[in-house]
């Protein structure tokens, strides 16, 4: 009897769910409530570390039998501007500060992904990777910033904006993978899943 292969997305992000669904990947969502603390200070390493922690936390809550023939995907995205990490804004004031800083400038978005691939015997392979995309933001007036914050869109997003939402009006250009900025480099993930026979 052939064991069915399963993919688990270890992320609560609706955007990551949408992206995987968009490319026709079937998956389950499981999120671990364990705390994630990173040790690195280099953006690429931070996102790789956090993505791996998320995937490992989810995998640790599964039995050895459940893990067989399974891929667990963890991901984490951060926005970096002039060396400073911009997380999700704590309040509208912080969102305003972040958006004001990004005006007319280029910043970087890093997404780390961790794929824990288990074979039929439960042996694990780890693929830990980070992707960087440069994003150029058009200058905004204070009124435009305030109006954007009033939509509520910036509040659950790193860097206080969503490239796929209303903020699209202020994106002058990007260099790299667009979907990476949304929250998941889907082409990269798809190719890896394909490599291991999950899609």
C-alpha positions as CSV (number, residue, x, y, z in Angstrom):
1,X,0.0,0.0,0.0
2,X,1.4,3.4,-1.0
3,X,1.5,5.9,1.7
4,X,-0.1,9.3,0.9
5,X,2.2,12.2,1.0
6,X,1.1,15.2,3.1
7,X,2.2,18.8,3.2
8,X,1.8,20.8,6.4
9,X,2.0,24.6,6.3
10,X,3.3,25.8,9.7
11,X,2.1,29.4,9.4
12,X,-1.1,31.3,10.3
13,X,-0.5,33.8,7.5
14,X,-3.6,34.0,5.2
15,X,-1.3,35.3,2.4
16,X,0.9,32.2,2.6
17,X,-2.2,30.0,2.5
18,X,-3.5,31.9,-0.6
19,X,-0.2,31.6,-2.4
20,X,0.1,27.9,-1.9
21,X,-3.6,27.4,-2.9
22,X,-3.0,29.6,-6.0
23,X,-0.4,27.2,-7.4
24,X,-2.5,24.2,-6.7
25,X,-0.7,22.7,-3.7
26,X,-2.8,20.7,-1.3
27,X,-1.9,21.2,2.3
28,X,-3.0,21.4,5.9
29,X,-2.3,24.3,8.3
30,X,-0.9,23.6,11.7
31,X,0.5,26.4,13.9
32,X,2.6,25.9,17.0
33,X,2.2,28.3,19.9
34,X,5.8,27.9,21.0
35,X,7.9,31.0,21.4
36,X,10.5,31.8,18.7
37,X,13.6,33.6,19.7
38,X,16.4,34.1,17.1
39,X,20.1,34.5,17.9
40,X,21.4,35.9,14.6
41,X,21.8,39.5,13.6
42,X,22.1,39.0,9.8
43,X,18.7,39.4,8.1
44,X,19.0,36.3,5.9
45,X,20.1,34.2,8.9
46,X,17.3,35.6,11.1
47,X,14.5,34.6,8.7
48,X,16.1,31.1,8.1
49,X,16.4,30.6,11.8
50,X,12.7,31.6,12.5
51,X,11.4,29.6,9.6
52,X,13.2,26.5,10.8
53,X,12.0,27.0,14.4
54,X,8.4,27.3,13.1
55,X,8.7,24.1,11.1
56,X,10.5,22.2,13.9
57,X,7.9,23.3,16.5
58,X,5.0,22.0,14.3
59,X,6.9,18.8,13.5
60,X,7.7,18.2,17.2
61,X,3.9,18.1,18.0
62,X,3.4,15.2,15.5
63,X,4.0,11.6,16.2
64,X,6.8,9.7,14.5
65,X,4.1,7.9,12.4
66,X,2.4,11.1,11.4
67,X,5.6,12.5,10.2
68,X,6.3,9.7,7.7
69,X,5.9,10.8,4.0
70,X,5.3,14.4,5.1
71,X,6.7,17.8,4.3
72,X,6.5,20.5,6.9
73,X,6.9,24.1,5.7
74,X,7.8,27.0,7.9
75,X,8.3,30.6,6.7
76,X,9.1,34.0,8.1
77,X,9.3,37.4,6.4
78,X,11.1,40.6,7.6
79,X,11.4,44.0,6.1
80,X,14.8,45.7,6.5
81,X,15.4,49.4,5.9
82,X,18.9,50.8,6.3
83,X,20.0,47.9,8.5
84,X,17.0,48.1,10.8
85,X,14.4,45.3,11.0
86,X,10.8,46.6,10.6
87,X,8.4,44.1,12.2
88,X,4.7,44.4,12.4
89,X,3.8,47.8,13.8
90,X,2.6,47.8,17.5
91,X,0.2,50.7,16.8
92,X,-0.8,53.3,14.2
93,X,1.9,55.7,15.4
94,X,4.6,53.1,14.7
95,X,3.0,52.3,11.4
96,X,3.2,56.0,10.5
97,X,6.9,56.1,11.5
98,X,7.8,53.1,9.4
99,X,5.9,54.3,6.3
100,X,7.4,57.8,6.6
101,X,10.9,56.2,6.7
102,X,10.3,54.2,3.5
103,X,9.4,57.2,1.4
104,X,11.2,57.6,-1.9
105,X,13.7,54.9,-0.9
106,X,14.6,51.3,-1.5
107,X,14.4,48.6,1.2
108,X,14.8,44.9,1.4
109,X,12.3,42.1,2.1
110,X,13.7,38.7,3.2
111,X,11.6,35.6,3.5
112,X,13.2,32.5,5.1
113,X,11.7,29.1,4.3
114,X,12.3,25.8,6.0
115,X,11.1,22.5,4.5
116,X,11.4,19.5,6.7
117,X,10.9,16.5,4.4
118,X,10.3,13.1,5.9
119,X,10.5,9.9,3.9
120,X,8.4,6.7,4.4
121,X,10.7,5.6,7.2
122,X,10.6,9.0,8.9
123,X,14.1,10.1,8.0
124,X,14.3,13.8,7.8
125,X,15.9,16.2,5.3
126,X,16.1,19.9,6.0
127,X,16.1,22.6,3.3
128,X,16.6,26.0,4.8
129,X,16.7,29.0,2.5
130,X,16.3,32.8,2.3
131,X,15.3,35.0,-0.6
132,X,15.8,38.7,-0.8
133,X,13.8,41.2,-2.8
134,X,14.5,44.9,-3.2
135,X,11.4,47.2,-3.1
136,X,11.3,50.8,-4.2
137,X,8.7,53.0,-2.6
138,X,7.4,56.2,-4.2
139,X,7.2,59.4,-2.0
140,X,3.9,59.7,-0.1
141,X,2.4,62.8,1.4
142,X,1.5,62.7,5.1
143,X,-2.2,62.6,4.2
144,X,-1.6,59.6,1.9
145,X,0.2,57.8,4.8
146,X,-2.6,58.6,7.2
147,X,-5.3,57.5,4.7
148,X,-3.4,54.3,4.1
149,X,-3.1,53.6,7.9
150,X,-6.8,54.3,8.3
151,X,-7.6,51.3,6.0
152,X,-6.1,49.0,8.7
153,X,-4.1,47.2,6.1
154,X,-0.6,48.0,7.6
155,X,-1.3,46.6,11.1
156,X,-0.6,42.9,10.6
157,X,2.2,43.3,8.2
158,X,6.0,43.6,8.5
159,X,7.1,47.0,7.4
160,X,3.5,48.3,7.8
161,X,2.4,47.6,4.2
162,X,1.0,45.0,1.9
163,X,2.4,45.0,-1.6
164,X,-0.6,43.1,-2.8
165,X,-3.1,45.6,-1.3
166,X,-3.7,49.3,-1.5
167,X,0.0,50.0,-1.1
168,X,0.5,48.8,-4.7
169,X,-0.2,52.5,-5.6
170,X,3.1,53.5,-4.1
171,X,5.4,50.7,-5.3
172,X,7.8,52.2,-8.0
173,X,9.4,48.8,-8.7
174,X,10.9,45.7,-7.3
175,X,14.1,43.7,-8.0
176,X,13.6,40.0,-7.4
177,X,10.6,37.8,-6.5
178,X,7.3,39.6,-6.0
179,X,5.7,36.7,-4.2
180,X,8.6,36.8,-1.7
181,X,7.4,40.2,-0.6
182,X,3.8,38.9,-0.2
183,X,5.3,36.3,2.1
184,X,6.4,33.2,0.3
185,X,8.8,32.5,-2.7
186,X,6.2,30.1,-4.2
187,X,8.2,29.1,-7.3
188,X,11.2,28.1,-5.2
189,X,8.9,26.1,-2.8
190,X,7.0,24.5,-5.7
191,X,10.3,23.3,-7.3
192,X,11.5,21.9,-4.0
193,X,8.2,20.0,-3.3
194,X,8.4,18.7,-6.9
195,X,11.9,17.5,-6.3
196,X,10.7,15.3,-3.4
197,X,7.6,14.1,-5.2
198,X,5.1,16.1,-3.2
199,X,3.5,17.8,-6.2
